[in-house]
Amino acid sequence: MTRNLAYWDRIARFVLGMLPVIAALTGTIGVWGWVGVILLTTASVNFCPPPFIGYLPVVTDRRPPWCTRSFK
């Protein structure tokens, strides 16, 4: 699997995935809150199948924006 999520995308998926999971755990929204697990999984493995299948370039810079050190 190649990495196809940008850094900001991983953070957004993690935050947006935690909200429904927490709501499901507290009983606020019920079973549909567990859909957030999909976002948490794609954020943790750094791979999302739909952009990969459609050949959409999502990753533009693999380093976090605050990182100025060269990794070469």
C-alpha positions in Angstrom: 0.0 0.0 0.0 1.3 3.4 -0.9 0.6 6.3 1.3 -2.0 8.6 -0.2 -3.2 10.9 2.5 -1.7 14.4 3.2 -0.9 15.3 6.8 -3.8 17.7 7.2 -6.1 15.0 5.8 -5.0 12.5 8.4 -5.7 15.1 11.2 -9.1 15.9 9.8 -10.1 12.3 9.5 -9.0 11.6 13.0 -10.9 14.5 14.5 -14.0 13.9 12.4 -13.8 10.1 13.1 -13.6 10.6 16.9 -16.7 12.8 17.1 -19.3 10.2 16.0 -17.5 7.4 17.9 -17.6 9.4 21.1 -21.3 10.2 20.5 -22.0 6.5 19.9 -20.2 5.5 23.1 -22.3 8.0 25.1 -25.5 6.8 23.4 -26.2 10.2 21.8 -26.6 9.0 18.1 -26.7 5.2 18.3 -25.2 2.6 16.0 -24.5 5.0 13.1 -21.8 6.6 15.2 -19.5 3.6 14.6 -19.1 4.8 10.9 -16.4 7.0 12.4 -14.3 4.0 12.9 -13.7 4.0 9.1 -12.2 7.4 9.2 -10.1 6.5 12.2 -8.8 3.4 10.4 -7.9 5.3 7.2 -6.2 8.0 9.3 -4.1 5.4 11.3 -3.0 3.4 8.2 -2.4 6.5 6.1 -4.3 5.1 3.2 -7.7 5.7 1.7 -8.9 3.3 -1.1 -11.3 5.6 -3.1 -8.6 8.1 -4.1 -6.2 5.3 -4.9 -8.8 3.6 -7.1 -9.7 6.8 -8.9 -6.0 7.8 -9.3 -6.6 11.2 -7.6 -3.4 12.8 -6.3 -4.0 13.6 -2.7 -0.5 13.8 -1.3 1.4 16.9 -2.4 4.0 17.2 0.4 4.9 14.2 2.6 6.5 16.3 5.4 4.6 18.2 8.1 4.5 22.0 7.4 6.7 22.8 10.4 9.5 20.4 9.4 12.3 22.2 7.6 14.9 19.4 8.0 15.9 17.6 4.8 15.5 13.8 5.0 17.8 13.0 2.1 
